[in-house]
Structures are given as structure tokens and as C-alpha cells.
Amino acid sequence: MTVRSGKWGRGHRVALVLGGLVLGCATGPEQVDSPAAERAREVLRSRRSRDGNLLLRCEPSDAEVYLDGVMQGVCTDFGGGPNGLQVGSGLHRIDVKKDGFWPYTTYYEPSSARAGLTIRLRPVEPEGGG
């Protein structure tokens, strides 16, 4: 693989060459407008984002999910596919609650990736129970 640099046409260009095949060419400051270039810009923008997608698996599966104190739904709403809990950048509090069970609380800071969390709520023992 070689990198060739020089003046061709209107500006300075750099070409990436592998075995005589030009793999790519970077030009100067002018913007390239093409579907591929737009997709590349979109990917770069999304990589800079610190938003995350949190997949939840809970027992019981109908436990309520709270993000920063606001109810978002039940665990099964965020169990897979594209349906993870969307979390913005920064540190967030995640609470999972259901009547008759001890609540679960954790903190999550997304890292531009999908993460999974498995939660098993413990039943509250009735008073005088064994």
C-alpha cells in the first residue's frame, strides 16, 4: 500500500493505492457531495454522539423502568431488536420497580454503543414470613 500526494487539477489531493488500485482519494477543503460522502459524514457524526441504547432483561418482565425519575415503560418494551431504552449523553439513573419487589437502581453513562442489563428483582418478604 502506498500513499501518493501531489497537485492534480484544482487542489492538493492524496490517493491511497494498493497494488496499483486506487482505493480512495482525499481532496483539499472543498466538500464532496455524493450519497457515499453524505453517509460517511453521518457515520462520523453518530460516532461523536455519546447517546446509548440499553437492552433490558428483567424478572419479573413487567417491572416498570424509570430513566432519571421518569417512567419509560416496562422491561419488555426494551428487551431487544431496535427497541432498547434510548439514553442521551451523560450520567443517568435507571430504576426498575414493581409492587411486592425490592427496587433496583443503577447509574449508566452511554458510550455510543448498545449495552445490556439483566435485572432480577427480589420479592419483599411479608412481615413474620419465613
Secondary structure, DSSP 8 states (H G I E B T S, - for coil): -EEEEEEETTEEEEEEEETTEEEEEE-SSS---SHHHHHHHHHHHHHH---EEEEEEEESTT-EEEETTEEEEEGGGGSSTT-SEEE-SS-EEEEEE-TTB--EEEEE---SSEEEEEEE--B---TT--
